[in-house]
Each structure stands twice: as structure tokens, then as C-alpha cells.
Amino acid sequence: MEALVWLLVPLMAAVGVGLWAWYVSRPNSLDLWTDVERYDRLRAGLSSPRRPGLTRRT
């Protein structure tokens, strides 16, 4: 009987990992941004601002 209890530990771990993987892979319904909009926002945020009067010296 004690061996069966030890078999429950990996079984419960496998069930927990399966539930976690299912939860992580499902789409988020509260996500308002598409991938393209995210990319555009990221690109705009990382781009260098163009300030008048600043010139690049070579």
C-alpha cells in the first residue's frame, strides 16, 4: 500500500503539469492587441526620436 502512495506523487505532478500546460496555451480573451499592433508599438517605442536641431557629426 505504501508503494501505491509513492506512485501518486508522480501522477499528481503529471496531472498538475498537464493542467498548467493547458492553461498557458489557451488564448487570452482579455488580450486587446494583435501581434501586428504590438510589433508596431514596440518599434515606435524603440525608434530614436527625430529632434530638430540635432545633427549627427561624422
PDB file of N, CA, C, O and CB in Angstrom:
ATOM      1  N   MET A   1       0.821  -1.202   0.000  1.00  0.00           N
ATOM      2  CA  MET A   1       0.000   0.000   0.000  1.00  0.00           C
ATOM      3  C   MET A   1       0.865   1.265   0.000  1.00  0.00           C
ATOM      4  O   MET A   1       0.524   2.266  -0.630  1.00  0.00           O
ATOM      5  CB  MET A   1      -0.934  -0.001   1.211  1.00  0.00           C
ATOM      6  N   GLU A   2       1.976   1.198   0.711  1.00  0.00           N
ATOM      7  CA  GLU A   2       2.854   2.354   0.778  1.00  0.00           C
ATOM      8  C   GLU A   2       3.467   2.669  -0.584  1.00  0.00           C
ATOM      9  O   GLU A   2       3.714   3.833  -0.898  1.00  0.00           O
ATOM     10  CB  GLU A   2       3.951   2.119   1.804  1.00  0.00           C
ATOM     11  N   ALA A   3       3.713   1.641  -1.392  1.00  0.00           N
ATOM     12  CA  ALA A   3       4.257   1.866  -2.735  1.00  0.00           C
ATOM     13  C   ALA A   3       3.240   2.570  -3.622  1.00  0.00           C
ATOM     14  O   ALA A   3       3.614   3.380  -4.471  1.00  0.00           O
ATOM     15  CB  ALA A   3       4.680   0.536  -3.374  1.00  0.00           C
ATOM     16  N   LEU A   4       1.984   2.275  -3.437  1.00  0.00           N
ATOM     17  CA  LEU A   4       0.946   2.943  -4.230  1.00  0.00           C
ATOM     18  C   LEU A   4       0.848   4.426  -3.885  1.00  0.00           C
ATOM     19  O   LEU A   4       0.562   5.246  -4.757  1.00  0.00           O
ATOM     20  CB  LEU A   4      -0.409   2.267  -4.008  1.00  0.00           C
ATOM     21  N   VAL A   5       1.080   4.769  -2.641  1.00  0.00           N
ATOM     22  CA  VAL A   5       1.068   6.175  -2.246  1.00  0.00           C
ATOM     23  C   VAL A   5       2.212   6.908  -2.941  1.00  0.00           C
ATOM     24  O   VAL A   5       2.028   8.040  -3.389  1.00  0.00           O
ATOM     25  CB  VAL A   5       1.180   6.320  -0.703  1.00  0.00           C
ATOM     26  N   TRP A   6       3.397   6.285  -3.040  1.00  0.00           N
ATOM     27  CA  TRP A   6       4.518   6.913  -3.720  1.00  0.00           C
ATOM     28  C   TRP A   6       4.271   7.042  -5.210  1.00  0.00           C
ATOM     29  O   TRP A   6       4.846   7.919  -5.854  1.00  0.00           O
ATOM     30  CB  TRP A   6       5.784   6.130  -3.475  1.00  0.00           C
ATOM     31  N   LEU A   7       3.439   6.200  -5.764  1.00  0.00           N
ATOM     32  CA  LEU A   7       3.097   6.334  -7.178  1.00  0.00           C
ATOM     33  C   LEU A   7       2.140   7.492  -7.421  1.00  0.00           C
ATOM     34  O   LEU A   7       2.044   7.999  -8.539  1.00  0.00           O
ATOM     35  CB  LEU A   7       2.485   5.043  -7.694  1.00  0.00           C
ATOM     36  N   LEU A   8       1.437   7.908  -6.382  1.00  0.00           N
ATOM     37  CA  LEU A   8       0.529   9.046  -6.529  1.00  0.00           C
ATOM     38  C   LEU A   8       1.288  10.366  -6.698  1.00  0.00           C
ATOM     39  O   LEU A   8       0.777  11.291  -7.329  1.00  0.00           O
ATOM     40  CB  LEU A   8      -0.398   9.134  -5.321  1.00  0.00           C
ATOM     41  N   VAL A   9       2.476  10.462  -6.152  1.00  0.00           N
ATOM     42  CA  VAL A   9       3.253  11.703  -6.249  1.00  0.00           C
ATOM     43  C   VAL A   9       3.570  12.032  -7.711  1.00  0.00           C
ATOM     44  O   VAL A   9       3.267  13.144  -8.144  1.00  0.00           O
ATOM     45  CB  VAL A   9       4.561  11.586  -5.434  1.00  0.00           C
ATOM     46  N   PRO A  10       4.166  11.121  -8.494  1.00  0.00           N
ATOM     47  CA  PRO A  10       4.406  11.463  -9.903  1.00  0.00           C
ATOM     48  C   PRO A  10       3.113  11.622 -10.700  1.00  0.00           C
ATOM     49  O   PRO A  10       3.051  12.414 -11.641  1.00  0.00           O
ATOM     50  CB  PRO A  10       5.269  10.399 -10.551  1.00  0.00           C
ATOM     51  N   LEU A  11       2.098  10.877 -10.324  1.00  0.00           N
ATOM     52  CA  LEU A  11       0.819  11.015 -11.022  1.00  0.00           C
ATOM     53  C   LEU A  11       0.234  12.401 -10.808  1.00  0.00           C
ATOM     54  O   LEU A  11      -0.231  13.024 -11.763  1.00  0.00           O
ATOM     55  CB  LEU A  11      -0.173   9.947 -10.548  1.00  0.00           C
ATOM     56  N   MET A  12       0.246  12.890  -9.589  1.00  0.00           N
ATOM     57  CA  MET A  12      -0.283  14.226  -9.306  1.00  0.00           C
ATOM     58  C   MET A  12       0.594  15.296  -9.963  1.00  0.00           C
ATOM     59  O   MET A  12       0.080  16.315 -10.425  1.00  0.00           O
ATOM     60  CB  MET A  12      -0.370  14.465  -7.777  1.00  0.00           C
ATOM     61  N   ALA A  13       1.910  15.076 -10.010  1.00  0.00           N
ATOM     62  CA  ALA A  13       2.791  16.031 -10.688  1.00  0.00           C
ATOM     63  C   ALA A  13       2.475  16.075 -12.179  1.00  0.00           C
ATOM     64  O   ALA A  13       2.438  17.154 -12.771  1.00  0.00           O
ATOM     65  CB  ALA A  13       4.273  15.659 -10.465  1.00  0.00           C
ATOM     66  N   ALA A  14       2.250  14.922 -12.787  1.00  0.00           N
ATOM     67  CA  ALA A  14       1.926  14.876 -14.215  1.00  0.00           C
ATOM     68  C   ALA A  14       0.589  15.555 -14.494  1.00  0.00           C
ATOM     69  O   ALA A  14       0.454  16.269 -15.487  1.00  0.00           O
ATOM     70  CB  ALA A  14       1.892  13.423 -14.712  1.00  0.00           C
ATOM     71  N   VAL A  15      -0.383  15.342 -13.640  1.00  0.00           N
ATOM     72  CA  VAL A  15      -1.687  15.998 -13.815  1.00  0.00           C
ATOM     73  C   VAL A  15      -1.534  17.509 -13.658  1.00  0.00           C
ATOM     74  O   VAL A  15      -2.134  18.271 -14.417  1.00  0.00           O
ATOM     75  CB  VAL A  15      -2.725  15.450 -12.793  1.00  0.00           C
ATOM     76  N   GLY A  16      -0.746  17.948 -12.690  1.00  0.00           N
ATOM     77  CA  GLY A  16      -0.521  19.376 -12.493  1.00  0.00           C
ATOM     78  C   GLY A  16       0.176  20.013 -13.682  1.00  0.00           C
ATOM     79  O   GLY A  16      -0.195  21.108 -14.103  1.00  0.00           O
ATOM     80  N   VAL A  17       1.179  19.343 -14.227  1.00  0.00           N
ATOM     81  CA  VAL A  17       1.887  19.867 -15.396  1.00  0.00           C
ATOM     82  C   VAL A  17       0.962  19.914 -16.603  1.00  0.00           C
ATOM     83  O   VAL A  17       1.010  20.862 -17.386  1.00  0.00           O
ATOM     84  CB  VAL A  17       3.125  19.011 -15.709  1.00  0.00           C
ATOM     85  N   GLY A  18       0.127  18.903 -16.756  1.00  0.00           N
ATOM     86  CA  GLY A  18      -0.829  18.891 -17.869  1.00  0.00           C
ATOM     87  C   GLY A  18      -1.832  20.034 -17.772  1.00  0.00           C
ATOM     88  O   GLY A  18      -2.133  20.686 -18.772  1.00  0.00           O
ATOM     89  N   LEU A  19      -2.341  20.275 -16.587  1.00  0.00           N
ATOM     90  CA  LEU A  19      -3.289  21.388 -16.396  1.00  0.00           C
ATOM     91  C   LEU A  19      -2.614  22.738 -16.618  1.00  0.00           C
ATOM     92  O   LEU A  19      -3.202  23.639 -17.217  1.00  0.00           O
ATOM     93  CB  LEU A  19      -3.897  21.338 -14.983  1.00  0.00           C
ATOM     94  N   TRP A  20      -1.377  22.877 -16.135  1.00  0.00           N
ATOM     95  CA  TRP A  20      -0.645  24.122 -16.339  1.00  0.00           C
ATOM     96  C   TRP A  20      -0.391  24.365 -17.825  1.00  0.00           C
ATOM     97  O   TRP A  20      -0.556  25.484 -18.309  1.00  0.00           O
ATOM     98  CB  TRP A  20       0.682  24.094 -15.571  1.00  0.00           C
ATOM     99  N   ALA A  21       0.008  23.322 -18.544  1.00  0.00           N
ATOM    100  CA  ALA A  21       0.274  23.475 -19.981  1.00  0.00           C
ATOM    101  C   ALA A  21      -1.007  23.839 -20.734  1.00  0.00           C
ATOM    102  O   ALA A  21      -0.973  24.650 -21.659  1.00  0.00           O
ATOM    103  CB  ALA A  21       0.880  22.177 -20.560  1.00  0.00           C
ATOM    104  N   TRP A  22      -2.118  23.251 -20.346  1.00  0.00           N
ATOM    105  CA  TRP A  22      -3.398  23.579 -20.987  1.00  0.00           C
ATOM    106  C   TRP A  22      -3.774  25.035 -20.697  1.00  0.00           C
ATOM    107  O   TRP A  22      -4.232  25.741 -21.595  1.00  0.00           O
ATOM    108  CB  TRP A  22      -4.522  22.622 -20.494  1.00  0.00           C
ATOM    109  N   TYR A  23      -3.588  25.487 -19.468  1.00  0.00           N
ATOM    110  CA  TYR A  23      -3.948  26.851 -19.099  1.00  0.00           C
ATOM    111  C   TYR A  23      -3.069  27.873 -19.823  1.00  0.00           C
ATOM    112  O   TYR A  23      -3.558  28.916 -20.258  1.00  0.00           O
ATOM    113  CB  TYR A  23      -3.832  27.035 -17.584  1.00  0.00           C
ATOM    114  N   VAL A  24      -1.791  27.580 -19.950  1.00  0.00           N
ATOM    115  CA  VAL A  24      -0.867  28.518 -20.582  1.00  0.00           C
ATOM    116  C   VAL A  24      -1.110  28.603 -22.086  1.00  0.00           C
ATOM    117  O   VAL A  24      -0.946  29.676 -22.667  1.00  0.00           O
ATOM    118  CB  VAL A  24       0.580  28.107 -20.307  1.00  0.00           C
ATOM    119  N   SER A  25      -1.488  27.523 -22.721  1.00  0.00           N
ATOM    120  CA  SER A  25      -1.609  27.504 -24.177  1.00  0.00           C
ATOM    121  C   SER A  25      -2.932  28.067 -24.688  1.00  0.00           C
ATOM    122  O   SER A  25      -3.055  28.343 -25.881  1.00  0.00           O
ATOM    123  CB  SER A  25      -1.446  26.104 -24.674  1.00  0.00           C
ATOM    124  N   ARG A  26      -3.904  28.240 -23.832  1.00  0.00           N
ATOM    125  CA  ARG A  26      -5.178  28.761 -24.338  1.00  0.00           C
ATOM    126  C   ARG A  26      -5.084  30.262 -24.566  1.00  0.00           C
ATOM    127  O   ARG A  26      -4.358  30.951 -23.850  1.00  0.00           O
ATOM    128  CB  ARG A  26      -6.326  28.441 -23.358  1.00  0.00           C
ATOM    129  N   PRO A  27      -5.808  30.777 -25.553  1.00  0.00           N
ATOM    130  CA  PRO A  27      -5.723  32.210 -25.858  1.00  0.00           C
ATOM    131  C   PRO A  27      -6.363  33.049 -24.751  1.00  0.00           C
ATOM    132  O   PRO A  27      -7.316  32.627 -24.097  1.00  0.00           O
ATOM    133  CB  PRO A  27      -6.403  32.512 -27.206  1.00  0.00           C
ATOM    134  N   ASN A  28      -5.823  34.216 -24.566  1.00  0.00           N
ATOM    135  CA  ASN A  28      -6.322  35.136 -23.547  1.00  0.00           C
ATOM    136  C   ASN A  28      -7.427  35.995 -24.152  1.00  0.00           C
ATOM    137  O   ASN A  28      -7.185  36.734 -25.106  1.00  0.00           O
ATOM    138  CB  ASN A  28      -5.175  36.026 -22.984  1.00  0.00           C
ATOM    139  N   SER A  29      -8.623  35.904 -23.610  1.00  0.00           N
ATOM    140  CA  SER A  29      -9.758  36.656 -24.161  1.00  0.00           C
ATOM    141  C   SER A  29      -9.679  38.143 -23.818  1.00  0.00           C
ATOM    142  O   SER A  29     -10.343  38.958 -24.461  1.00  0.00           O
ATOM    143  CB  SER A  29     -11.073  36.078 -23.642  1.00  0.00           C
ATOM    144  N   LEU A  30      -8.887  38.504 -22.826  1.00  0.00           N
ATOM    145  CA  LEU A  30      -8.762  39.907 -22.443  1.00  0.00           C
ATOM    146  C   LEU A  30      -7.668  40.620 -23.223  1.00  0.00           C
ATOM    147  O   LEU A  30      -7.417  41.805 -23.002  1.00  0.00           O
ATOM    148  CB  LEU A  30      -8.485  40.018 -20.961  1.00  0.00           C
ATOM    149  N   ASP A  31      -7.022  39.913 -24.125  1.00  0.00           N
ATOM    150  CA  ASP A  31      -5.932  40.487 -24.899  1.00  0.00           C
ATOM    151  C   ASP A  31      -6.515  41.346 -26.022  1.00  0.00           C
ATOM    152  O   ASP A  31      -7.173  40.828 -26.923  1.00  0.00           O
ATOM    153  CB  ASP A  31      -5.010  39.372 -25.473  1.00  0.00           C
ATOM    154  N   LEU A  32      -6.275  42.651 -25.968  1.00  0.00           N
ATOM    155  CA  LEU A  32      -6.876  43.572 -26.926  1.00  0.00           C
ATOM    156  C   LEU A  32      -5.985  43.868 -28.123  1.00  0.00           C
ATOM    157  O   LEU A  32      -6.465  44.395 -29.126  1.00  0.00           O
ATOM    158  CB  LEU A  32      -7.222  44.853 -26.240  1.00  0.00           C
ATOM    159  N   TRP A  33      -4.712  43.545 -28.043  1.00  0.00           N
ATOM    160  CA  TRP A  33      -3.766  43.900 -29.087  1.00  0.00           C
ATOM    161  C   TRP A  33      -3.429  42.681 -29.934  1.00  0.00           C
ATOM    162  O   TRP A  33      -3.230  41.586 -29.408  1.00  0.00           O
ATOM    163  CB  TRP A  33      -2.493  44.498 -28.481  1.00  0.00           C
ATOM    164  N   THR A  34      -3.368  42.871 -31.224  1.00  0.00           N
ATOM    165  CA  THR A  34      -2.913  41.799 -32.095  1.00  0.00           C
ATOM    166  C   THR A  34      -1.394  41.829 -32.151  1.00  0.00           C
ATOM    167  O   THR A  34      -0.773  42.782 -31.680  1.00  0.00           O
ATOM    168  CB  THR A  34      -3.526  41.931 -33.517  1.00  0.00           C
ATOM    169  N   ASP A  35      -0.804  40.814 -32.712  1.00  0.00           N
ATOM    170  CA  ASP A  35       0.657  40.751 -32.801  1.00  0.00           C
ATOM    171  C   ASP A  35       1.218  41.894 -33.638  1.00  0.00           C
ATOM    172  O   ASP A  35       2.279  42.434 -33.322  1.00  0.00           O
ATOM    173  CB  ASP A  35       1.093  39.414 -33.392  1.00  0.00           C
ATOM    174  N   VAL A  36       0.512  42.264 -34.701  1.00  0.00           N
ATOM    175  CA  VAL A  36       1.000  43.346 -35.564  1.00  0.00           C
ATOM    176  C   VAL A  36       0.964  44.675 -34.813  1.00  0.00           C
ATOM    177  O   VAL A  36       1.902  45.466 -34.911  1.00  0.00           O
ATOM    178  CB  VAL A  36       0.153  43.437 -36.860  1.00  0.00           C
ATOM    179  N   GLU A  37      -0.089  44.921 -34.079  1.00  0.00           N
ATOM    180  CA  GLU A  37      -0.171  46.160 -33.309  1.00  0.00           C
ATOM    181  C   GLU A  37       0.902  46.201 -32.226  1.00  0.00           C
ATOM    182  O   GLU A  37       1.465  47.260 -31.950  1.00  0.00           O
ATOM    183  CB  GLU A  37      -1.561  46.307 -32.680  1.00  0.00           C
ATOM    184  N   ARG A  38       1.185  45.064 -31.617  1.00  0.00           N
ATOM    185  CA  ARG A  38       2.253  45.011 -30.620  1.00  0.00           C
ATOM    186  C   ARG A  38       3.596  45.323 -31.253  1.00  0.00           C
ATOM    187  O   ARG A  38       4.398  46.071 -30.694  1.00  0.00           O
ATOM    188  CB  ARG A  38       2.295  43.639 -29.946  1.00  0.00           C
ATOM    189  N   TYR A  39       3.836  44.750 -32.415  1.00  0.00           N
ATOM    190  CA  TYR A  39       5.100  44.987 -33.100  1.00  0.00           C
ATOM    191  C   TYR A  39       5.238  46.466 -33.460  1.00  0.00           C
ATOM    192  O   TYR A  39       6.308  47.051 -33.289  1.00  0.00           O
ATOM    193  CB  TYR A  39       5.203  44.112 -34.366  1.00  0.00           C
ATOM    194  N   ASP A  40       4.161  47.068 -33.956  1.00  0.00           N
ATOM    195  CA  ASP A  40       4.206  48.487 -34.312  1.00  0.00           C
ATOM    196  C   ASP A  40       4.473  49.364 -33.092  1.00  0.00           C
ATOM    197  O   ASP A  40       5.243  50.321 -33.167  1.00  0.00           O
ATOM    198  CB  ASP A  40       2.898  48.906 -34.976  1.00  0.00           C
ATOM    199  N   ARG A  41       3.839  49.038 -31.980  1.00  0.00           N
ATOM    200  CA  ARG A  41       4.049  49.815 -30.759  1.00  0.00           C
ATOM    201  C   ARG A  41       5.471  49.649 -30.246  1.00  0.00           C
ATOM    202  O   ARG A  41       6.084  50.616 -29.795  1.00  0.00           O
ATOM    203  CB  ARG A  41       3.048  49.397 -29.680  1.00  0.00           C
ATOM    204  N   LEU A  42       6.004  48.423 -30.310  1.00  0.00           N
ATOM    205  CA  LEU A  42       7.365  48.177 -29.870  1.00  0.00           C
ATOM    206  C   LEU A  42       8.362  48.916 -30.758  1.00  0.00           C
ATOM    207  O   LEU A  42       9.314  49.525 -30.270  1.00  0.00           O
ATOM    208  CB  LEU A  42       7.661  46.679 -29.870  1.00  0.00           C
ATOM    209  N   ARG A  43       8.130  48.852 -32.055  1.00  0.00           N
ATOM    210  CA  ARG A  43       9.030  49.519 -32.991  1.00  0.00           C
ATOM    211  C   ARG A  43       8.986  51.035 -32.782  1.00  0.00           C
ATOM    212  O   ARG A  43      10.025  51.693 -32.827  1.00  0.00           O
ATOM    213  CB  ARG A  43       8.657  49.163 -34.447  1.00  0.00           C
ATOM    214  N   ALA A  44       7.808  51.588 -32.559  1.00  0.00           N
ATOM    215  CA  ALA A  44       7.701  53.031 -32.322  1.00  0.00           C
ATOM    216  C   ALA A  44       8.362  53.419 -31.004  1.00  0.00           C
ATOM    217  O   ALA A  44       8.970  54.485 -30.904  1.00  0.00           O
ATOM    218  CB  ALA A  44       6.227  53.467 -32.318  1.00  0.00           C
ATOM    219  N   GLY A  45       8.247  52.570 -30.007  1.00  0.00           N
ATOM    220  CA  GLY A  45       8.859  52.874 -28.720  1.00  0.00           C
ATOM    221  C   GLY A  45      10.368  52.784 -28.739  1.00  0.00           C
ATOM    222  O   GLY A  45      11.037  53.520 -28.013  1.00  0.00           O
ATOM    223  N   LEU A  46      10.917  51.906 -29.546  1.00  0.00           N
ATOM    224  CA  LEU A  46      12.367  51.728 -29.593  1.00  0.00           C
ATOM    225  C   LEU A  46      13.052  52.604 -30.626  1.00  0.00           C
ATOM    226  O   LEU A  46      14.278  52.716 -30.628  1.00  0.00           O
ATOM    227  CB  LEU A  46      12.689  50.300 -29.871  1.00  0.00           C
ATOM    228  N   SER A  47      12.283  53.219 -31.495  1.00  0.00           N
ATOM    229  CA  SER A  47      12.905  54.047 -32.529  1.00  0.00           C
ATOM    230  C   SER A  47      13.455  55.317 -31.901  1.00  0.00           C
ATOM    231  O   SER A  47      12.927  55.816 -30.907  1.00  0.00           O
ATOM    232  CB  SER A  47      11.893  54.390 -33.650  1.00  0.00           C
ATOM    233  N   SER A  48      14.504  55.822 -32.487  1.00  0.00           N
ATOM    234  CA  SER A  48      15.104  57.050 -31.957  1.00  0.00           C
ATOM    235  C   SER A  48      14.256  58.241 -32.384  1.00  0.00           C
ATOM    236  O   SER A  48      13.850  58.334 -33.543  1.00  0.00           O
ATOM    237  CB  SER A  48      16.577  57.216 -32.447  1.00  0.00           C
ATOM    238  N   PRO A  49      13.992  59.142 -31.463  1.00  0.00           N
ATOM    239  CA  PRO A  49      13.180  60.315 -31.805  1.00  0.00           C
ATOM    240  C   PRO A  49      13.953  61.273 -32.711  1.00  0.00           C
ATOM    241  O   PRO A  49      15.160  61.452 -32.548  1.00  0.00           O
ATOM    242  CB  PRO A  49      12.728  61.047 -30.527  1.00  0.00           C
ATOM    243  N   ARG A  50      13.278  61.861 -33.628  1.00  0.00           N
ATOM    244  CA  ARG A  50      13.880  62.842 -34.536  1.00  0.00           C
ATOM    245  C   ARG A  50      13.634  64.225 -33.950  1.00  0.00           C
ATOM    246  O   ARG A  50      12.512  64.732 -33.962  1.00  0.00           O
ATOM    247  CB  ARG A  50      13.289  62.727 -35.995  1.00  0.00           C
ATOM    248  N   ARG A  51      14.695  64.819 -33.442  1.00  0.00           N
ATOM    249  CA  ARG A  51      14.569  66.141 -32.845  1.00  0.00           C
ATOM    250  C   ARG A  51      15.152  67.180 -33.790  1.00  0.00           C
ATOM    251  O   ARG A  51      16.258  66.995 -34.297  1.00  0.00           O
ATOM    252  CB  ARG A  51      15.271  66.197 -31.469  1.00  0.00           C
ATOM    253  N   PRO A  52      14.448  68.242 -34.031  1.00  0.00           N
ATOM    254  CA  PRO A  52      15.000  69.296 -34.888  1.00  0.00           C
ATOM    255  C   PRO A  52      16.173  69.976 -34.186  1.00  0.00           C
ATOM    256  O   PRO A  52      16.148  70.190 -32.974  1.00  0.00           O
ATOM    257  CB  PRO A  52      13.908  70.339 -35.254  1.00  0.00           C
ATOM    258  N   GLY A  53      17.187  70.310 -34.958  1.00  0.00           N
ATOM    259  CA  GLY A  53      18.346  70.995 -34.416  1.00  0.00           C
ATOM    260  C   GLY A  53      19.465  70.068 -34.007  1.00  0.00           C
ATOM    261  O   GLY A  53      20.592  70.518 -33.801  1.00  0.00           O
ATOM    262  N   LEU A  54      19.185  68.794 -33.885  1.00  0.00           N
ATOM    263  CA  LEU A  54      20.244  67.856 -33.543  1.00  0.00           C
ATOM    264  C   LEU A  54      20.777  67.231 -34.823  1.00  0.00           C
ATOM    265  O   LEU A  54      20.030  66.651 -35.611  1.00  0.00           O
ATOM    266  CB  LEU A  54      19.734  66.764 -32.563  1.00  0.00           C
ATOM    267  N   THR A  55      22.051  67.360 -35.006  1.00  0.00           N
ATOM    268  CA  THR A  55      22.659  66.764 -36.192  1.00  0.00           C
ATOM    269  C   THR A  55      23.713  65.767 -35.745  1.00  0.00           C
ATOM    270  O   THR A  55      24.287  65.889 -34.663  1.00  0.00           O
ATOM    271  CB  THR A  55      23.280  67.850 -37.120  1.00  0.00           C
ATOM    272  N   ARG A  56      23.946  64.821 -36.560  1.00  0.00           N
ATOM    273  CA  ARG A  56      24.928  63.792 -36.284  1.00  0.00           C
ATOM    274  C   ARG A  56      26.265  64.212 -36.879  1.00  0.00           C
ATOM    275  O   ARG A  56      26.347  64.521 -38.068  1.00  0.00           O
ATOM    276  CB  ARG A  56      24.473  62.425 -36.848  1.00  0.00           C
ATOM    277  N   ARG A  57      27.292  64.225 -36.074  1.00  0.00           N
ATOM    278  CA  ARG A  57      28.623  64.569 -36.565  1.00  0.00           C
ATOM    279  C   ARG A  57      29.313  63.329 -37.091  1.00  0.00           C
ATOM    280  O   ARG A  57      29.228  62.257 -36.492  1.00  0.00           O
ATOM    281  CB  ARG A  57      29.467  65.225 -35.459  1.00  0.00           C
ATOM    282  N   THR A  58      29.994  63.479 -38.212  1.00  0.00           N
ATOM    283  CA  THR A  58      30.714  62.345 -38.776  1.00  0.00           C
ATOM    284  C   THR A  58      32.202  62.486 -38.598  1.00  0.00           C
ATOM    285  O   THR A  58      32.960  61.612 -39.019  1.00  0.00           O
ATOM    286  CB  THR A  58      30.390  62.187 -40.235  1.00  0.00           C
TER     287      THR A  58
END
